[in-house]
Amino acid sequence: MKPLRLILSAFGSYGGRECVDFEKMKQGLFLITGDTGAGKTTIFDGITYALYGQTSGRRREGDMMRSQYATDTDETYVEFTFSELGKVYTVRRNPVWLRRSRRKNKDGEYALTKESARVELTMPDGKAFPGKMKETDQKIVEIIGMDMNQFSQVSMISQGDFMKLLLADSKERKKIFSQIFPTEIYWLLQNRLSEQEKQMSVSLENIRRDCQRDIENVQCLPDSSYKEAWKEKGAFSDVDNKPVLELLEAMEQEAEQQEDALRASMTVVEKLLSAEREAQEKELRRKRLLEETKILENELPQIQDKVRAAGQVLEAVRARYDTEWPKKQEQQLILNREMPEYDRLDQEEAALKQLAQMLQNSVAAAKRAEEKEAETKKLRERLERQQEVLKDSGIRLNQANQKLEECQGKMVLLTGLWNKKPLWEKFVSENEAAVKKAEESLSAYKEASRRHEQLYEQFIASQAGLMARQLVEGEPCPVCGSLHHPALSQDEGAAGHRTTVPNKDADKMIDRSMVDQAKKVREAAEKAVEKARLKCQKLSEEGAALKSGILNDADSILEAPDRLFEEGNFWKSIFDIGHDSQRALQAARQQAQQIKKECDCFEANTKKLKALEKEQEQLGTEHTEMLQRQASLSAEKKSREESLSAMKSKMSFSSKNEAVKCLSNLNREMEQLKNALERAEADEKTWTGTLQLNRGQFSERQQMWNQAETEANDAKEKYARLLETSGWPAETEHLALETRREQLTETEKNIYSIRRTNKRIYERLSRLLKDYGGEQENFARIHHLSRIANGQMAGMARLDFQTYMQRRYFQQMVYAANRRLAEMSGHQFLLECRSLENLGRQGEVGLDLDVYSLVNDSTRDVKTLSGGESFMAALALALGMADVIQQEAGKIHVDTLFIDEGFGSLDENARNQAIRILNELAGGDRLVGIISHVSELKEQIEQKILVSKNDRGSHLVM
C-alpha cells in the first residue's frame, strides 16, 4: 500500500482543512516534526481511521476526533488516497458529529443535529463501492491484505508500541502474537482437547454414579433365597461387574416362578366369585319378574274402568258437535261473502281522512303564504329607509381612503427617519472611540519618540565613554584629534566627550539593538497615529453624509430641523410627531373600515330589495292558488261523506273490525268443537289399546318368571359343586373370597413391581457398563493428548501448543531483528529467544527474551538494557516483526513505514546507525516516515513535514 494524499478536515487538532501530499515526497526517509502537542501523531491517526475506523494507538475512538477548533458548520472527515498494485483507491470516512441545522427552529434559532458515521470507498474505475459500512471495511482489508493489528505492526508503529513488545513477558507476548499471527487454530485445538477431557471425565463419573445408584435401588423378595448373596456381591466395581449381573438374572427368574404360582391361585378364586355372582344375579331377576307380574295383575280392573268412562264422554261430545256445527258454518259463509265490502268501506274512509288532511294543510299553507307576504313587505320598507341613509357612503369612502393614504405616507417617512437613529448613535459612539483612540495613539507616539531620542543620546554617550576608557595620553583622540586628555576616569570621557543626559537606564550599557528596537516601536506608534487619523477622517465624512440625509428627510416634517438637531431635541421631536401620526393613522384606518362596511351594506341591500320584490309577487300568486284549491277540496269532501253513509246502511256491522272479530269468534268455537271430538275419540282409543297391551304383558311376565326360577335354582347348585371341588366349605361367605383375592392381588403386585424394577436396572446396568469400558479407553487417550497440548506434562516447561507455534514466528522475528541490531549497537549485543532448557516450570513460558552480549559472551534479561539500548532493540524487533508479517501475509509488499518518536534516547552514534538502517530499509521504492522533535534529525533528514499550532488549531507546511 502506497499513500498518495491525506485530507484532514476538522479532525483532531486540525480546525480547518489540511492536505498531506505524499506524492511530493521522494522515495526514502522523511521527517514529521513540530512542537509537542502540535498534531504530528494525528497524521497517523487520520490514515488508520480512514482505513479501519480506529486511531493508530487505539487510545481515541473516531467519535472523539472532532476538532475543538471547528465551528458548528465545519464538516469532520478524513479522505485518504492510496495505490495498491498500481490501482488507485480513495477512502472517505467521517465519525458521528454535531452540525448546525440547515433550517431554523420555531424559536428562530439554528439547533444542532447529529451527523451519522459514514464511509465511502471509491474504486479505480471512479465508482463508489456499493456495500454498507461493514462490507466496505471488509473490502478495504481485502484490498490492503492486512487488518488493523497487522497494519499497526507492519506499516505504522505507534508511539509506545516499541517497548510494549520488547519488555512484555511471555504471557503478554502470547496475547500480542495471537492478534497478529494465525495461531488461533492451535489454541482452539488445545482448548478443544482440554474441554473434551473435562467432558469425558464428567461422563465417566456420571456413569459410575448412575451404576451405583441403580445397584442401590435393587430389591430382594421378602422370602428370596438370594438375600445373603446380594448383600455380599451387590456393589459397583471398576474392574468386573459380571457377578452383579448374573445375580440379578437369577433373582428375576425366582420372582417369575412366584408370580406363576400366585396367578394359579388367583384363577380358582376368580371362578368361585364369578359363580357366586351369577347365582345372585339369577335370584335377583326371578324376584324382579315376580313383582312386575303382580303389578300388571293389579292394574287390569283400573284400566277397564277408564275404557268405559272414555266411551261415555265420546258419545256426549259427538251429540253436541252434530247440533252446533251446521249453524256456525252457515253464519261463517255469510260473513265471508260480506268481507270484500268491508274492504271498500275502509278504503273510502281512508280516502275521506286523507282528503280532510289535505284540506287542513291547504288552509294552513294559505295562512302561511299570507303571513310571509306581509313580512316581506315590511322588510322591503325597512331596507328602503336604510338605503336612504347610506346613499352617500361611496363619496365618504373616497374621502376616508385619501386621508388614510396621507397618514400612511407620513408614517413611512417617519419610520425611515427613525430607523436612521441607531445608525447616528453608532456613528457617535464609533467617532468618540476613534477620537479617543487617536488621542491615545498620539500620546503613545510621543512617549515612544521621547524614549527613542533618550536611548539614542544615551547610546552616543556610552560610546563616548567607551572611547574615553581606551584613550592613552599622547595618542590622538579619534573624535577631536587632541593628544592631551586631562580628565581621564572610568565614569567619564575626555574633555569635550562627557554626557550629561539624565536617564533611569543611565547605569545600563545601551547597545545598538536597544536603540533600533525603540526606533521600531516609535515607527509602529507613528503608523498607529496615522491609522487612527484616517479612521477619524473617514468617520467624519460618513457622519456628515448621514446627518445631511437625516435633515433632508426631516425638512418636510419639522420646522427648522437644523436648530433642533444642534439643540439635541431632534429625535424627541421625531418621536412625538411619530406617536401623534400613529394615532391619526389608526383613527383614519378605523374610519375607512367603518365607511367601507357601510358601502358594502348599501350594495347588499340593493340586491336584497330586488330579490324581495320578486319574492313578494310570487307569494301573492301562491296565496290566490291556495284559496282556489281550498274551495275545491271542501266540495269533494262533502260528496265523499254522503257516499260513505249510504254504504254503511247496507252492512251487518258498522266496521270491518267488528265483522272480523265476529268471524274470528265463529272460527274459534268451531275449532273447539272439532278439537273436543278428536280428543274424546283419541282418549277412548288410547285406553282400549292400553287394556290390550296390559293383558299381553301380564301373560309374557308369567312365562318369564317360570323360566327365571328354574335358572336361579341351577346357578345355586353349580356354585355349591364348585366350592366342594375347590376345597372351600359350603358355608363360605362372599367376604372371605374377596379378602383372599385382595391378598393374592397385593402379593402379586409387590412381586411384579420388584421384578420389573430389577429387570430395568439389569438392562440399564448392562448398557452403562458396556459404555463405561469404551469411555475409559477414550479418556486415557484424550487425557494424555490434552496434557501435552496444554503444557501440563510433569517435569517439563509449561509450553502449550499455541505458544510452541508462536515461538517459531518469534525466533524468525529475533533473527530478522538481529540483522539490524548488530549494526545499530556496534556489534555490542543481540537478542536471543530463551532456550527450552532454560524455561521455568511455573506460569506461561516459551516466548521469553534475553540479551546476549557479544563483548563478554554472557546472557542477561532484556529489562537490563539502558534507555537508548532499549529503543534500538525495540526498533529492531518491530522491524523484524514487520518482515515476518509480510512473509506470512501472502507476501504483501509495504511501500510505506511510519515510526512515532523514540529517537531522543539515542546517542549520536546510535542515532546515526538507526537512520542509516532506516535509509537502507527505504531503498529506492519505499517511504519511511519518522515522527520526532529531536533537533539533530531535522539536520540529518532533508524531507520534512512541519506541524505548527496556533489559537485556531494545527497547520501543515511541506
DRENPAKOL-336982 format. One record per residue (C-alpha): x, y, z; residue in one letter. Coordinates in steps of 0.5 Angstrom, whole numbers, plus 2048, in hexadecimal, padded with zeros to 3 digits. Layout:
N
XYZA;...
END
This chain:
958
800800800M;8038077FEK;80080D801P;7FF8137FCL;7FA8187FFR;7F7819806L;7F281F808I;7F082080FL;7EA825810S;7E8827817A;7EC821819F;7F0820820G;7F4827821S;7F382981AY;7ED82E81AG;7ED82F812G;7EE82B80CR;7F582980CE;7F8824806C;7FF820806V;80181F7FFD;806818800F;8078197F8E;80B81F7F9K;81081A7FEM;8168177FAK;8178107FCQ;81B80F802G;81B812809L;81681880BF;81581B812L;80F81E815I;81182381AT;80E82881FG;80C82A826D;80A82582BT;80282582AG;802828823A;7FF822820G;80481E81DK;80181881FT;7FA81A81DT;7FD819815I;7FE811817F;7F781181BD;7F4814814G;7F780E810I;7F5809815T;7EE80C816Y;7ED80D80EA;7EF80580DL;7EC802813Y;7E8807817G;7ED80781DQ;7F280B81FT;7FA80981FS;7FB808826G;7F3806828R;7F380B82DR;7EE80F82AR;7E780D826E;7E5810820G;7E0814823D;7E5817828M;7E981A822M;7E4820820R;7E9826821S;7E782B827Q;7E9831822Y;7E482F81DA;7DE83381CT;7D783081CD;7D7830814T;7DD82D813D;7DD826811E;7E1821814T;7E481C810Y;7EB81880DV;7EC817806E;7F2812804F;7F48107FDT;7F980B7FCF;7FB8067F7S;7FC7FE7F7E;7FF7FA7F2L;7FE8007EDG;7F78027EEK;7F58087F2V;7EF8087F7Y;7EC80D7FCT;7E980C803V;7E5812806R;7E281180DR;7DF815812N;7DD814819P;7D781681DV;7D781D81EW;7D282381FL;7D182881AR;7CD82E819R;7C682D816S;7C4830810R;7BE833812R;7BC837818K;7B783481DN;7B1837820K;7B483C824D;7B883F81EG;7BF83B820E;7C383681DY;7C4830821A;7C982A821L;7C782481DT;7CB81D81DK;7CF81B817E;7D0814817S;7D6810816A;7D780E80ER;7DD80B80AV;7DE80B802E;7E38077FEL;7E480A7F7T;7E68047F3M;7EC8057EDP;7E68067E8D;7E480C7ECG;7DD8097EEK;7DB8087F5A;7DC8017F9F;7D47FF7FAP;7D57FC800G;7D37FE807K;7D880080DM;7D97F980FK;7DA7F7808E;7DE7FD806T;7E37FC80CD;7E47F480AQ;7E57F7802K;7EB7FB805I;7EE7F6809V;7EE7F1803E;7F17F77FEI;7F77F8803I;7F87F1805G;7F87F380DM;7F47F4812D;7F57F9818M;7F97F581CN;7FE7F3817Q;7FE7FA814F;8007FD81AS;8067F981BQ;8087F9813V;806800811S;805804817M;80980381DI;805808822S;80880B828Q;80A80782EG;80980082AD;8107FF829F;8117FE831M;80B7FA832K;80D7F482DL;8157F5830L;8137F5837L;80D7F0837A;80D7EA83BD;80C7E3837S;8047E4839K;8037EB836E;8077E9830R;8037E382FK;7FD7E882FK;8007EC82AI;8027E7825F;7FB7E4826S;7F87EA823Q;7FE7EB81DI;8007E381BF;7FB7DE819P;7FC7D981FT;7F57DA822E;7F37D381FI;7F97D0823Y;7F57D3829W;7EF7D0827L;7F27C9827L;7F57C982DQ;7EF7CC831N;7EA7C782DR;7EF7C2830L;7EE7C5837S;7E67C5836E;7E67BE833Q;7EA7BC839E;7E57BF83EK;7DF7BD83BQ;7E27B583BM;7E47B6842S;7DD7B8844V;7DA7B383FS;7DD7AD843L;7DC7B084AE;7D47B0847N;7D57A9845I;7D87A784CR;7D27AB850R;7CD7A884BD;7CF7A184CC;7D07A2854Q;7C97A5854R;7C679F850D;7C979A855I;7C779D85BE;7C079D858N;7C0795857V;7BA79285CQ;7BA78B85EC;7B478785FL;7B2786867P;7B377F866D;7B877F861S;7BE779861S;7C377F85FY;7C3784864K;7C9782867E;7CD781860A;7CA78885EW;7CD78B865K;7D4788863E;7D478A85CK;7CF79085BG;7D479585AA;7D8799854F;7DF797852S;7E479B84DD;7E679484BV;7E178F84AD;7D978F84BN;7D7789848K;7D578584EP;7D178B850V;7CD78A849L;7CD78284AE;7CA783851L;7C578884EL;7C3783849E;7C277D84EA;7BD782852M;7B978384DE;7B877C84BQ;7B677B852E;7B1781852A;7AE77E84CE;7AC77784FQ;7A977A855Q;7A577E850E;7A277884CD;7A0774853A;79C77B855L;79977B84ER;79677484FA;793775856S;79077B853M;78D77884ET;789773853V;786779857V;78477D851E;78077784EK;77D776855L;77B77D856L;77877D84ES;774777850A;77177B856E;770781853R;76C77D84DE;76777A853A;766780856Q;76478484FE;75F77E84DK;75C77E854E;75B786853L;75878584CR;75378084FR;751785855K;75078B850R;74C78784BL;747784850L;74678C853E;74578E84CE;73F78884AT;73C78A851K;73C79284FI;739790848L;73378C84BE;731791850N;73179784AE;72C793846L;725795849P;72779C84AQ;72879C842I;722799841Q;71E79F844D;7227A4840K;7207A183AV;7187A183CR;7197A983EA;71C7AB838A;7167A8833G;7117AC837Q;7157B2836V;7167B182FL;70E7B082EE;70C7B7831A;7127BB82DV;70F7B8827R;7087BA828A;70A7C182AR;70E7C1823Y;7087BF81FD;7047C4822T;7087CA822E;70D7C981CW;7087CB816P;7057D1819K;70C7D481AK;70E7D2813Q;7087D6810E;70A7DC813Q;7117DC811Q;70F7DB80AL;70B7E280AI;7117E680EL;7167E3809N;7117E6803R;7117ED806E;7187EE808M;71A7F1801P;7157F6802E;7187F8809Y;71F7F9805D;71C7FE800R;719802806L;72080280AD;723805803Q;71D80A803E;71E80C80AE;72680D809A;725811803A;720816806L;72581680CK;72B818807Q;72681D804L;72582080AA;72C82180CQ;72E824805M;728829806L;72B82B80DQ;73282B80AN;730830805S;72C83480AV;73383580EA;737836807A;73383B805A;73383F80CK;73B83E80CR;73B841805A;737847807E;73C84880DE;742847809K;74084C804E;73E85180AA;74585080DE;749851806T;745858805K;74785A80CK;74F85880BL;74E85C804R;74C862807E;75286280DR;757861807L;755866803E;75586B809R;75C86880BQ;75E86A803Q;75C871804E;76187280AV;76786E806L;7668717FFK;76D876800D;771871803S;7758707FDG;7778777FDI;779877804R;77D871803L;7828747FEN;78387A802Q;785875808A;78A871803N;78D877801Q;78E879809K;79187280AL;796873804E;798879807E;79987780EC;79D87080BQ;7A2874807G;7A487980DK;7A5872811M;7A986F80CV;7AD87680CL;7AE876814L;7AF86E814T;7B586F80FG;7B8875813L;7B787281AW;7BB86C817N;7C1870816K;7C187281DK;7C586B81FP;7CA86D819L;7CB87481CW;7CC871823E;7D186C820K;7D587281DF;7D5876823V;7D8870827S;7DD86E822E;7DF875821N;7E0876828E;7E4870829A;7E8871823A;7EA878825V;7EC87582CK;7F0870828K;7F3876824A;7F587982BE;7F887382EE;7FC871827S;7FF879827L;80187882FS;80487182DA;808874828Y;80A87A82CK;80D875831E;81087182CA;813876828S;81687982FR;818872831R;81C87182AH;81F87882BE;821877832Q;824870831L;82887382AY;82B87882EE;82D873834Q;83086E82FF;83487482CI;836876833A;83886F835S;83C86E82EQ;840874830A;841871837G;84486B834L;84886F82FM;84B873835A;84D86D839R;85186B833Q;855872833L;85C872834V;860878836E;86487B830G;86087782BE;85A87B827P;85387B828C;84F877823P;84A87D824V;84D883824C;855881823G;85788482AS;85E88182CL;85D883833H;857880838H;85788483EP;850881841A;851879840L;84D875845S;84986F845Q;842872845D;843878840E;84687983AG;84C87E837A;84A886838A;845887832G;842880832H;83F880839R;83787E839T;83288283ET;82B87E83CV;82887C842P;824875841N;821870845K;82686B841D;82C86F842A;82F869846D;82E864840K;83286383AM;82E866834I;82F86282DD;82D863826R;82885E826S;82486182CM;824868828V;822864822D;81C861826Q;81A868829A;81A86A822K;81686581FK;811866825V;81186D823R;80F86C81CE;80A86781EA;80786C822A;80787181CE;80386C818K;7FE86C81DA;7FD87381EV;7FC874816E;7F886E816K;7F387181CA;7F3878818R;7F1874811L;7EB871815K;7E9877819C;7E987B812Q;7E587580FK;7E0875814L;7DF87D814S;7DE87C80CE;7D987780EE;7D687A813G;7D588180FA;7D187D80AA;7CD87980FL;7CB880812K;7C988380BS;7C587D809G;7C187E810I;7C0885810L;7BE885808N;7B887F80AD;7B6884810A;7B588A80CD;7AE88880AS;7AC886811I;7B088B816L;7B1893816E;7B8895817A;7BB88D818P;7C2890818D;7C189481ER;7BD88E821L;7C388A81FF;7C888E822E;7C488F829E;7C388882AG;7BC888829N;7BB885822F;7BA87E824W;7B587F829K;7B1884824S;7B187E81FI;7AF879825F;7A987E827D;7A787F820I;7A787881EG;7A3876824H;79D87B822D;79E87981BS;79D87181DQ;796873821R;79487781BA;796871816L;79286D81BQ;78C87181BA;78C872813A;78C86B812R;786869817Q;78286F814Q;78486C80DA;78286580FQ;77B867812Q;77986B80CI;77B865808K;77786180CK;77186680AE;773866803C;77285E803D;76C85E807C;769863801F;76B85E7FCE;7688587FFA;76185C801N;76085E7FAT;7618567F8K;75C8547FDK;7578597FBL;7578577F4K;75684F7F7A;7518527FCL;74D8557F6E;74D84F7F2K;74B84A7F8E;74584F7FAQ;74284E7F3E;7438467F4Q;7408467FBL;73984A7F8G;7398457F2T;73983F7F7E;7348417FCH;72F8427F7T;73083B7F4E;7308387FBM;72983B7FCL;7268387F6Q;7298317F8R;7268327FFQ;71F8337FCA;71F82D7F7S;7228287FDL;71C82B801S;7178297FCA;71A8227FAE;71A820802K;712821803K;71181D7FDS;715817800R;712818806E;70B817803E;70D8107FFS;71080D806L;70A80E80AS;70680A804A;70B804804M;70B80380CK;70380380CS;7037FC808K;7097F980CM;7077F4812S;70D7F7816F;70F7FE816S;7167FD815S;71B7F7812K;71E7F6819N;7177F481CE;7167F0817A;71D7ED817V;71C7EC81FK;7157E881EC;7187E4818L;71E7E281DS;71A7E0823N;7167DB81EL;71C7D881CN;71F7D7823R;7187D4825E;7187CF81FM;71F7CD820E;71E7CC828Q;7187C7826L;71D7C4821K;7227C3826N;71E7C182BA;71B7BB827L;7227B9825E;7257B982CR;71F7B482EA;7207B0828E;7277AF82AA;7267AE831D;7227A8830E;7267A582BK;72D7A6830T;7297A3836W;72779D831T;72E79C82FG;73179C836T;72C797838L;72E792833Q;736794834L;73579283BN;73278C83AR;73778A835G;73D78C83AQ;73A788840F;73A78283CS;74178383AE;743784841R;74077E844Q;74477A83FQ;74B77E840M;74A77D848W;749775847N;750775843Q;754779848A;75277584EE;75576F84AT;75B773848E;75C77584FA;75C76E852N;76176B84DD;76677184FA;766770856K;767768855E;76D76A851K;77076F856Y;77076985BA;773764857R;779769855L;77A76A85DL;77A76385EE;77F761859T;78476785AS;784765862G;78076B864W;77B76A86AP;77476A867A;77277086CE;778774869T;77677B869E;777781864H;77B785868L;78077F869A;78177E862L;782786861E;787786866T;78B780863R;78B78385CR;78E78A85FE;793787863Q;79578385DL;795789858T;79978D85DE;79E78885ET;79F787856E;79F78F855K;7A578F85AN;7A9789857I;7A878C850Y;7AA793852S;7B0790855I;7B278C84FR;7B079284AR;7B579784ET;7BA79284EN;7BA790847K;7BA797844R;7C0798849I;7C3792846Y;7C279583FE;7C579C840R;7CB799844L;7CD79483ES;7CC79A839R;7D079F83EL;7D679A840L;7D7799838K;7D77A0837D;7DC7A183DY;7E179D83AG;7E27A0834G;7E27A7837E;7E77A583CQ;7EC7A4836E;7EA7AA832N;7EB7AE838F;7F27AC839A;7F47AE832R;7F17B5833I;7F47B683AH;7FB7B5837H;7FA7B9831L;7F77BF835S;7FD7BF83AR;8027BF834I;7FE7C5830A;7FD7C9836N;8047C8839G;8027C483FQ;8077BE83FM;80A7BD845A;8127BF846G;8117C483FM;8107CB83EA;8097CE83DR;8097CE836L;8037CE832D;8017CC82BF;8007D3829Q;8067D682DT;80A7D1829Y;8087D3822M;8087DA824Q;8107D9826R;8117D781FR;80F7DE81DY;8127E1823F;8197DE821Q;8187E181AQ;8177E881DM;81D7E8821V;8217E581BY;81F7EB817A;8207F081DA;8277EE81EN;8297EF817R;8287F7818R;8297F7820L;8307F481FA;8327FB81AE;82E7FF81FM;8317FD825S;8387FD822G;8387F5823H;8377F682AQ;8317F282CF;82C7ED828L;8257EB82AL;8247E482CE;81E7DF82DC;81F7DC833R;8207D4832S;81B7CF834L;8207CC839E;8207D383DN;8197D483DL;8167D4844G;8117CF847R;80C7D4849Q;8077D8846G;8077D983EE;80D7D983BV;8107D8834G;8117DF831L;8167E2836D;81B7E6833L;8227E7835D;8287EC833V;82F7E8831Y;8357ED832S;83A7EC82CL;83F7EF830V;83F7EB837N;83C7E4834D;8367E5839S;82F7E5839T;82A7E983DR;8237EB83ED;8207F0839V;81E7F583EK;8257F7840T;8267FB83AL;82780283AS;822807837G;826808831G;827801830E;8207FF831S;81E80482CF;823800827M;8217F9829A;8197FB829A;81A7FF822L;81E7F981FA;8197F4822L;8137F881FA;8167F8818L;8187F0819G;8107EF81AM;80E7F3814A;8137EF810D;8107E8813V;8097EB812I;80A7ED80BQ;80C7E6809Q;8067E380DE;8017E780AA;8017E5803G;8087E8801K;8057EF801I;8097F5800H;8097FB804V;80B802801D;80B806807T;80D80580EL;80B80A814F;80F80B81AI;80D80F820D;812812825E;81880F829G;81E811826F;81F81682CG;822811830S;82880F82BL;82F81282BD;831815825E;83580E822N;82F80A823A;82A80F820R;82E80F81AN;82E80881AQ;82780881AA;82680D815I;82B809810R;827803811I;820806810L;82380980AN;825802807E;81E800809L;81B805805A;8208047FFG;81D8077F9G;8168057F8D;814806800R;81280C804L;81480B80BV;811811810G;813813817I;80F81781CI;81481A820S;816821824H;81E81F824V;821826821S;82782181EE;82281E81AL;820824817K;827825814E;82881D812Q;82181D80EI;820821808E;819820807Q;81482380CK;80D82480EI;80D82A813L;80782A818V;80583081CS;800832820K;7FC839822N;7F683B825D;7F283981FR;7F583281FG;7FA82E81CS;7FD82F815H;80282B810L;80882E80CV;80B829807M;
END
